[in-house]
Amino acid sequence: MIATNHADRGDRVIIAGHLDTVPVNGNLPHRVDSDRIYGLGACDMKGGVAVALQLAATVREPVRDLTFIFYEAEEVASEFNGLQKIADLAPEYLEADFAVLMEPSNAHIEAGCQGTIRARITTRGERSHSARGWMGKNAVHQAREILEILENYDPRTPVIDGLTFREGLNAVGIVGGVAGNVIPDVCTVTVNYRFAPDKSLEQGVAHLRDLFSDFEIEVTDQASGALPGLSQRAAQAFVQATGAQVAPKFGWTDVARFSAMGTAAVNYGPGNPAIAHSQGEFVSKSELASVLASLRSWLTQQGSNIHDGMKA
């Protein structure tokens, strides 16, 4: 869903958020407990979507042109991503001077984002009857070598634009076994590599292939990261205007898509990203109000220009 205006105010800002959530986990219906709103997607990212909708409904005279975008399929493989579909089919809607992704960020500005790669690492053996296990070769047992690599992995913590990013490489799934009386001949470990944005997608894939050079490896999903871009004047102006703290983004967001198009973008929204996707995720009313007030002020502040910088 796209809503845009054309008032020729000089600057164009995109405010965007995804509508999908991860699967239900006993967290419907929602509930309200004092300052907290609990429920599926409350943090990631119904809270941010609510703020964006409220802005669209109440900011009558913005000082810059606005485009609101609400899209599907951010929480699944990137090939289904709604924002990417817009980029492929109607890229003119993504042309802007600055973009704000309403991802949960503790009401702080989270700059850039990590890249992500998912891959399947496979071991192969030979089937036999489990009563005569010595006649086969157990692929599940061989997977311990993959798990040892993951257990002993030492992730990088590079500093980029003064922000410390933390990489991570973890198993997120394992599949193996044929029947209760059969030695398995195939075992697959799915790994997820989150890499800092100073590393290209190609370098990330090469790193995985080097680590697991003794195994079959199949990359199933991949997306580049985004550098913080805090040296860009549009980003500096937004930091000054909101007065928010700045932190690195641990995770992948669609900031990367805007970055690839040359548009400065940040993550800025209510909710703690550390509890996103959890059964007990929530968003606080106070953060909803804080982010709403900050963005409303920025969008209506007279005499300010994204490229000239702004005063808080």
SEMIVEX-85365 format. One line per field, with one value per residue: x, y, z of N, C-alpha, C in turn; chain. Coordinates in steps of 0.1 Angstrom, whole numbers. Example, Ala and Ser with C-alpha at 12.3 -4.5 7.8 and 13.67 -1.06 7.14 Angstrom:
2
n_xx: [132; 128]
n_yy: [-57; -22]
n_zz: [78; 71]
ca_xx: [123; 137]
ca_yy: [-45; -11]
ca_zz: [78; 71]
c_xx: [132; 129]
c_yy: [-33; 0]
c_zz: [78; 79]
chain: [A; A]
***
This chain:
312
n_xx: [9; 7; 10; 12; 23; 25; 37; 57; 77; 104; 121; 119; 106; 105; 85; 83; 71; 68; 41; 38; 42; 61; 54; 24; 26; 12; 5; -18; -51; -41; -30; -33; -12; -8; 17; 24; 18; 10; 15; 13; 36; 36; 59; 75; 63; 42; 38; 55; 42; 17; 25; 33; 9; -6; 8; 4; -23; -26; -7; -10; 1; 29; 64; 79; 77; 60; 61; 43; 48; 36; 42; 44; 58; 84; 95; 102; 119; 140; 132; 105; 99; 79; 87; 109; 95; 82; 105; 113; 91; 79; 99; 100; 85; 101; 120; 137; 148; 155; 149; 129; 128; 104; 113; 116; 135; 141; 133; 155; 180; 189; 215; 224; 227; 231; 244; 229; 231; 217; 224; 227; 244; 257; 262; 272; 265; 262; 235; 224; 211; 202; 208; 231; 251; 278; 281; 272; 274; 273; 256; 245; 262; 285; 279; 287; 311; 306; 291; 310; 327; 310; 306; 331; 335; 348; 335; 336; 340; 337; 344; 325; 320; 321; 305; 300; 297; 284; 292; 277; 274; 255; 238; 206; 189; 185; 184; 179; 180; 161; 145; 135; 151; 172; 204; 212; 218; 221; 225; 216; 226; 213; 226; 229; 244; 253; 266; 289; 284; 306; 315; 312; 284; 294; 319; 310; 297; 319; 334; 319; 320; 347; 350; 335; 346; 351; 327; 294; 278; 251; 238; 209; 195; 200; 213; 225; 242; 240; 259; 264; 261; 263; 277; 264; 245; 218; 212; 226; 211; 187; 194; 201; 177; 159; 172; 179; 195; 222; 228; 242; 226; 217; 210; 191; 176; 152; 165; 188; 180; 173; 198; 213; 202; 212; 199; 198; 191; 175; 169; 142; 121; 94; 98; 116; 142; 154; 135; 119; 101; 98; 78; 67; 66; 64; 52; 58; 35; 45; 68; 57; 43; 65; 81; 62; 57; 83; 88; 66; 72; 96; 87; 71; 85; 94; 115; 136; 159; 166; 191; 206; 210; 198; 185; 181]
n_yy: [-12; 21; 55; 88; 122; 152; 180; 196; 204; 204; 184; 149; 124; 90; 70; 39; 5; -29; -53; -80; -107; -129; -165; -173; -177; -186; -160; -145; -135; -99; -81; -56; -43; -21; 1; -14; -30; -61; -88; -107; -95; -70; -56; -60; -55; -39; -18; 3; 5; 15; 40; 52; 52; 69; 93; 97; 102; 125; 145; 174; 195; 190; 198; 188; 167; 136; 100; 72; 38; 6; -28; -63; -95; -93; -107; -132; -152; -132; -131; -128; -103; -74; -47; -50; -59; -35; -20; -34; -32; -7; 15; 43; 51; 47; 67; 91; 116; 108; 81; 65; 36; 20; 1; -17; 0; 7; 34; 47; 58; 34; 27; 17; -18; -53; -77; -108; -143; -174; -208; -242; -269; -299; -333; -366; -400; -436; -457; -483; -511; -504; -522; -532; -512; -508; -514; -493; -457; -431; -402; -383; -384; -374; -347; -335; -323; -301; -287; -283; -265; -243; -239; -231; -208; -176; -146; -115; -81; -54; -18; 7; 38; 47; 30; -1; -32; -65; -96; -128; -164; -191; -222; -229; -248; -284; -313; -348; -383; -413; -435; -452; -474; -473; -464; -431; -416; -390; -357; -325; -293; -262; -230; -196; -167; -137; -108; -80; -47; -38; -57; -73; -89; -110; -114; -124; -148; -162; -164; -183; -205; -210; -217; -240; -258; -285; -297; -302; -273; -251; -221; -206; -183; -148; -115; -83; -61; -28; 1; 24; 51; 76; 98; 111; 140; 141; 121; 131; 154; 143; 130; 152; 165; 148; 142; 117; 88; 71; 39; 8; -14; -45; -70; -76; -53; -35; -11; -17; -20; 6; 18; 6; 18; 43; 60; 77; 62; 52; 31; 35; 34; 24; 0; -28; -43; -66; -83; -89; -112; -129; -149; -133; -107; -71; -37; -4; 20; 45; 47; 46; 70; 88; 84; 91; 118; 129; 124; 137; 163; 167; 165; 187; 209; 241; 259; 242; 220; 190; 185; 207; 205; 204; 220; 208]
n_zz: [0; -10; -3; -14; -18; -38; -35; -41; -22; -20; -6; -4; 17; 26; 45; 59; 65; 74; 70; 77; 101; 122; 127; 147; 182; 205; 213; 207; 215; 216; 245; 270; 294; 318; 309; 287; 256; 246; 223; 192; 169; 181; 188; 165; 135; 145; 161; 150; 125; 134; 144; 120; 105; 121; 118; 90; 91; 106; 102; 86; 72; 62; 60; 40; 11; 12; 13; 21; 28; 30; 34; 23; 34; 46; 66; 56; 31; 9; -17; -18; -9; -5; -8; -25; -47; -54; -61; -84; -101; -100; -96; -93; -71; -50; -50; -33; -9; 16; 39; 63; 81; 100; 119; 150; 174; 200; 202; 195; 170; 147; 128; 95; 86; 92; 69; 56; 53; 45; 46; 35; 49; 42; 51; 40; 41; 44; 41; 64; 82; 115; 134; 125; 124; 119; 93; 78; 72; 93; 87; 103; 126; 115; 112; 135; 131; 117; 136; 155; 142; 142; 169; 178; 165; 160; 161; 142; 153; 140; 139; 126; 113; 139; 152; 168; 153; 156; 145; 136; 135; 132; 138; 127; 122; 118; 100; 97; 92; 87; 94; 124; 126; 109; 97; 91; 59; 50; 63; 71; 80; 87; 84; 96; 87; 99; 89; 91; 77; 64; 48; 17; 0; -16; -5; 20; 13; 2; 25; 41; 24; 26; 53; 55; 37; 35; 31; 15; 3; 1; -8; 3; 7; 6; 14; 11; 34; 49; 50; 78; 70; 83; 77; 57; 48; 50; 69; 91; 96; 104; 127; 143; 144; 157; 181; 190; 204; 188; 174; 162; 138; 146; 128; 98; 77; 56; 51; 38; 11; 3; 7; -13; -35; -33; -15; 15; 46; 77; 106; 127; 153; 176; 203; 215; 199; 208; 218; 198; 178; 199; 222; 242; 232; 232; 230; 242; 254; 259; 244; 218; 218; 221; 198; 178; 184; 180; 153; 142; 148; 134; 108; 105; 111; 104; 80; 77; 60; 44; 32; 40; 66; 101; 130; 163]
ca_xx: [0; 15; 3; 22; 18; 34; 35; 70; 83; 119; 126; 109; 109; 97; 83; 79; 71; 62; 29; 38; 48; 65; 42; 17; 32; 5; 4; -30; -52; -33; -35; -26; -8; -2; 23; 28; 9; 16; 8; 20; 40; 35; 72; 81; 65; 28; 40; 60; 31; 7; 30; 33; -5; -10; 14; -4; -37; -27; 3; -17; 10; 43; 73; 85; 69; 60; 56; 41; 48; 33; 44; 43; 68; 98; 99; 105; 130; 139; 126; 90; 97; 71; 95; 117; 86; 81; 117; 113; 79; 76; 109; 98; 79; 112; 129; 135; 161; 157; 139; 128; 122; 99; 116; 118; 149; 141; 132; 169; 183; 198; 221; 229; 222; 240; 240; 225; 232; 213; 230; 225; 256; 253; 271; 266; 270; 257; 225; 224; 202; 208; 214; 244; 255; 291; 281; 269; 282; 262; 257; 242; 274; 295; 275; 294; 322; 299; 287; 322; 331; 301; 308; 344; 336; 351; 329; 342; 333; 343; 339; 322; 314; 321; 295; 305; 289; 288; 288; 273; 273; 248; 229; 192; 181; 192; 175; 186; 173; 152; 135; 141; 160; 181; 215; 210; 229; 222; 222; 218; 226; 211; 233; 226; 255; 250; 279; 289; 282; 319; 318; 302; 277; 303; 329; 303; 295; 333; 338; 312; 326; 360; 348; 329; 352; 351; 313; 286; 272; 241; 233; 195; 189; 211; 210; 236; 240; 240; 267; 256; 259; 261; 283; 255; 239; 204; 212; 230; 200; 177; 199; 200; 163; 152; 180; 179; 208; 225; 234; 243; 215; 220; 200; 189; 163; 151; 174; 198; 175; 174; 212; 217; 197; 218; 191; 202; 180; 178; 158; 138; 108; 92; 100; 130; 145; 159; 124; 112; 99; 96; 64; 62; 70; 54; 56; 53; 27; 54; 77; 48; 41; 78; 85; 52; 60; 96; 86; 57; 80; 105; 79; 64; 94; 96; 128; 146; 160; 174; 205; 213; 211; 187; 187; 171]
ca_yy: [0; 33; 68; 98; 135; 159; 194; 203; 211; 203; 172; 138; 114; 78; 63; 26; -5; -42; -57; -94; -111; -143; -173; -172; -185; -184; -146; -139; -121; -90; -77; -44; -43; -9; 8; -23; -37; -74; -95; -110; -84; -57; -50; -61; -41; -32; -5; 12; 8; 24; 54; 57; 55; 81; 104; 99; 107; 138; 156; 180; 204; 187; 208; 180; 157; 123; 88; 61; 25; -6; -39; -76; -105; -89; -117; -144; -151; -119; -131; -125; -90; -65; -35; -54; -59; -21; -16; -41; -29; 8; 21; 57; 53; 46; 78; 100; 121; 102; 71; 60; 23; 21; -11; -15; 4; 13; 48; 52; 56; 23; 30; 6; -31; -64; -86; -121; -154; -187; -218; -256; -276; -313; -345; -378; -413; -447; -464; -497; -514; -499; -533; -535; -499; -507; -516; -481; -446; -423; -388; -374; -383; -365; -333; -329; -315; -288; -281; -279; -252; -232; -237; -225; -197; -163; -135; -102; -69; -42; -5; 14; 51; 49; 20; -15; -42; -78; -106; -140; -175; -200; -232; -225; -260; -296; -324; -360; -395; -420; -443; -456; -486; -471; -455; -421; -413; -376; -348; -311; -283; -249; -220; -182; -159; -122; -102; -65; -41; -35; -69; -75; -102; -120; -118; -132; -162; -168; -168; -195; -216; -213; -223; -253; -263; -300; -301; -296; -261; -245; -209; -206; -169; -139; -101; -74; -52; -14; 9; 33; 63; 88; 110; 118; 151; 138; 113; 140; 163; 136; 128; 164; 169; 139; 141; 103; 81; 63; 26; 0; -23; -59; -77; -71; -46; -30; 0; -21; -18; 20; 21; 1; 28; 56; 68; 76; 56; 47; 24; 44; 30; 20; -14; -33; -54; -78; -91; -92; -126; -137; -151; -122; -93; -60; -23; 4; 32; 57; 48; 49; 84; 95; 83; 98; 132; 132; 124; 148; 176; 168; 166; 199; 220; 251; 264; 231; 213; 177; 186; 218; 202; 209; 221; 201]
ca_zz: [0; -11; -3; -17; -23; -48; -32; -45; -11; -21; -1; -3; 27; 26; 58; 55; 75; 68; 77; 81; 113; 123; 130; 160; 192; 218; 217; 203; 211; 223; 258; 275; 308; 322; 297; 276; 247; 243; 212; 180; 161; 188; 187; 152; 138; 145; 168; 140; 115; 140; 144; 106; 101; 128; 111; 78; 94; 114; 97; 75; 65; 63; 53; 29; 5; 20; 7; 31; 21; 39; 24; 29; 32; 50; 76; 49; 21; 3; -31; -17; -3; -12; -12; -37; -59; -59; -68; -97; -110; -100; -88; -91; -58; -40; -52; -22; -3; 29; 42; 77; 83; 113; 126; 164; 177; 213; 200; 191; 156; 144; 115; 87; 90; 88; 58; 61; 44; 50; 37; 40; 49; 41; 52; 34; 46; 37; 49; 68; 93; 127; 142; 119; 121; 114; 78; 72; 76; 98; 83; 115; 134; 108; 114; 147; 126; 113; 148; 162; 136; 147; 184; 180; 156; 167; 152; 141; 159; 134; 142; 114; 116; 153; 158; 168; 148; 160; 135; 142; 127; 141; 133; 129; 119; 115; 95; 93; 97; 77; 102; 137; 125; 97; 98; 81; 49; 47; 73; 67; 90; 81; 92; 93; 89; 100; 87; 92; 64; 57; 40; 6; 0; -22; 6; 30; 7; 1; 39; 44; 16; 31; 66; 53; 24; 34; 31; 5; 8; -8; -3; 0; 8; 9; 13; 15; 45; 46; 58; 86; 62; 91; 71; 47; 54; 53; 81; 101; 99; 111; 141; 150; 146; 167; 193; 195; 205; 176; 176; 150; 137; 146; 120; 84; 74; 42; 49; 28; -2; 1; 6; -26; -45; -30; -6; 30; 54; 91; 113; 138; 157; 190; 206; 218; 189; 214; 221; 185; 174; 211; 225; 250; 226; 235; 227; 253; 250; 261; 232; 207; 219; 219; 184; 171; 187; 174; 138; 138; 149; 123; 95; 104; 115; 93; 78; 77; 47; 47; 27; 46; 81; 109; 144; 171]
c_xx: [9; 6; 14; 16; 29; 31; 47; 76; 98; 125; 115; 114; 99; 97; 77; 79; 64; 50; 29; 45; 54; 53; 37; 24; 25; 3; -7; -41; -42; -38; -27; -24; -1; 4; 26; 16; 15; 8; 17; 23; 39; 48; 76; 70; 52; 29; 45; 49; 21; 12; 29; 19; -10; -4; 7; -17; -37; -17; -3; -9; 24; 52; 81; 75; 70; 55; 55; 40; 46; 33; 45; 57; 82; 103; 103; 117; 128; 133; 111; 88; 90; 78; 104; 108; 83; 93; 118; 102; 76; 86; 108; 92; 89; 122; 126; 149; 165; 146; 140; 121; 117; 101; 119; 133; 150; 140; 145; 170; 193; 202; 226; 222; 232; 235; 236; 226; 226; 219; 227; 239; 253; 264; 264; 273; 265; 247; 228; 214; 209; 213; 228; 250; 269; 292; 277; 278; 272; 264; 254; 254; 284; 291; 281; 305; 317; 296; 299; 328; 323; 303; 321; 346; 339; 346; 336; 333; 339; 336; 337; 314; 312; 311; 301; 295; 294; 283; 283; 271; 267; 240; 215; 183; 190; 182; 183; 178; 163; 141; 143; 150; 169; 192; 213; 221; 230; 218; 225; 216; 224; 217; 228; 238; 251; 263; 278; 289; 295; 323; 308; 295; 286; 314; 323; 301; 309; 337; 332; 318; 340; 359; 344; 334; 352; 337; 306; 279; 263; 236; 218; 188; 200; 207; 221; 232; 240; 249; 259; 252; 257; 268; 275; 247; 225; 203; 216; 219; 190; 181; 198; 186; 156; 159; 181; 193; 210; 232; 234; 230; 220; 209; 199; 176; 163; 159; 185; 193; 176; 189; 217; 213; 203; 210; 195; 189; 185; 166; 155; 123; 107; 94; 114; 132; 149; 148; 115; 112; 97; 81; 58; 65; 59; 60; 50; 46; 36; 63; 69; 46; 54; 82; 75; 55; 72; 94; 77; 64; 89; 98; 72; 72; 97; 111; 139; 147; 170; 188; 213; 216; 200; 192; 177; 161]
c_yy: [12; 45; 79; 111; 142; 174; 202; 211; 210; 190; 161; 128; 102; 73; 50; 16; -18; -46; -71; -96; -125; -151; -171; -182; -183; -170; -138; -143; -112; -87; -64; -45; -31; -2; -1; -29; -50; -80; -98; -98; -70; -49; -49; -65; -33; -19; 6; 15; 17; 38; 60; 61; 67; 94; 107; 106; 121; 149; 162; 188; 201; 196; 201; 170; 143; 112; 77; 48; 14; -18; -52; -83; -100; -100; -131; -142; -138; -119; -127; -110; -80; -52; -38; -54; -45; -17; -22; -35; -14; 15; 36; 60; 52; 57; 88; 106; 114; 92; 67; 47; 23; 8; -8; -11; 10; 28; 55; 51; 44; 25; 18; -7; -41; -71; -100; -131; -166; -197; -232; -263; -291; -323; -357; -390; -425; -454; -479; -499; -510; -510; -537; -521; -498; -510; -504; -469; -435; -408; -379; -373; -374; -350; -327; -320; -301; -280; -276; -266; -241; -229; -229; -212; -184; -152; -122; -92; -57; -29; 3; 27; 53; 39; 6; -25; -56; -88; -119; -151; -186; -210; -228; -237; -272; -307; -336; -372; -400; -427; -447; -467; -485; -461; -444; -418; -399; -368; -334; -302; -269; -238; -206; -174; -144; -115; -86; -59; -36; -46; -70; -88; -113; -124; -127; -147; -169; -172; -181; -207; -220; -221; -238; -260; -278; -305; -295; -283; -255; -233; -208; -192; -160; -124; -93; -66; -37; -7; 20; 46; 76; 100; 118; 129; 149; 130; 122; 149; 156; 133; 140; 168; 161; 139; 127; 98; 73; 50; 18; -10; -37; -67; -70; -64; -40; -16; -4; -18; -3; 24; 17; 11; 41; 65; 66; 71; 52; 39; 33; 40; 26; 5; -18; -45; -67; -88; -94; -107; -135; -139; -139; -108; -83; -47; -14; 16; 45; 58; 51; 64; 92; 95; 91; 113; 137; 134; 135; 161; 178; 170; 179; 211; 229; 255; 254; 224; 201; 179; 197; 215; 209; 211; 214; 211]
c_zz: [0; -11; -5; -20; -32; -46; -35; -34; -10; -17; -1; 8; 25; 41; 55; 66; 69; 77; 82; 95; 112; 127; 145; 169; 206; 222; 210; 212; 219; 237; 262; 290; 312; 309; 285; 269; 242; 231; 201; 172; 168; 186; 172; 142; 138; 151; 158; 130; 121; 140; 130; 102; 108; 122; 98; 80; 100; 110; 85; 66; 67; 55; 42; 24; 12; 11; 19; 23; 32; 30; 31; 27; 35; 59; 69; 39; 12; -11; -30; -12; -11; -16; -24; -49; -64; -66; -82; -106; -111; -92; -85; -77; -47; -41; -41; -18; 10; 31; 57; 77; 98; 121; 141; 167; 191; 212; 198; 176; 155; 130; 108; 91; 86; 76; 64; 49; 51; 40; 44; 38; 51; 43; 45; 39; 37; 47; 52; 79; 106; 136; 137; 115; 115; 98; 71; 76; 80; 95; 94; 124; 128; 110; 126; 143; 123; 126; 156; 156; 141; 161; 186; 172; 164; 158; 153; 148; 153; 139; 129; 117; 131; 160; 157; 164; 153; 150; 143; 132; 135; 133; 136; 126; 116; 111; 92; 99; 87; 84; 115; 137; 113; 100; 87; 71; 45; 60; 69; 78; 83; 90; 87; 97; 88; 100; 87; 78; 57; 48; 30; 7; -6; -12; 16; 25; 7; 15; 43; 37; 21; 44; 64; 40; 23; 33; 18; 11; -2; -1; -7; 0; 12; 6; 18; 27; 40; 55; 66; 78; 71; 87; 61; 55; 58; 66; 93; 105; 107; 125; 149; 153; 157; 181; 198; 195; 192; 179; 163; 150; 136; 140; 106; 83; 60; 40; 38; 13; -6; -1; -8; -37; -43; -22; 8; 37; 68; 96; 125; 142; 171; 191; 207; 208; 195; 218; 209; 183; 187; 214; 233; 245; 230; 230; 238; 247; 250; 249; 219; 207; 216; 205; 175; 172; 180; 159; 134; 138; 138; 109; 94; 108; 103; 92; 79; 64; 50; 43; 34; 61; 88; 123; 152; 178]
chain: [A; A; A; A; A; A; A; A; A; A; A; A; A; A; A; A; A; A; A; A; A; A; A; A; A; A; A; A; A; A; A; A; A; A; A; A; A; A; A; A; A; A; A; A; A; A; A; A; A; A; A; A; A; A; A; A; A; A; A; A; A; A; A; A; A; A; A; A; A; A; A; A; A; A; A; A; A; A; A; A; A; A; A; A; A; A; A; A; A; A; A; A; A; A; A; A; A; A; A; A; A; A; A; A; A; A; A; A; A; A; A; A; A; A; A; A; A; A; A; A; A; A; A; A; A; A; A; A; A; A; A; A; A; A; A; A; A; A; A; A; A; A; A; A; A; A; A; A; A; A; A; A; A; A; A; A; A; A; A; A; A; A; A; A; A; A; A; A; A; A; A; A; A; A; A; A; A; A; A; A; A; A; A; A; A; A; A; A; A; A; A; A; A; A; A; A; A; A; A; A; A; A; A; A; A; A; A; A; A; A; A; A; A; A; A; A; A; A; A; A; A; A; A; A; A; A; A; A; A; A; A; A; A; A; A; A; A; A; A; A; A; A; A; A; A; A; A; A; A; A; A; A; A; A; A; A; A; A; A; A; A; A; A; A; A; A; A; A; A; A; A; A; A; A; A; A; A; A; A; A; A; A; A; A; A; A; A; A; A; A; A; A; A; A; A; A; A; A; A; A; A; A; A; A; A; A; A; A; A; A; A; A]
***
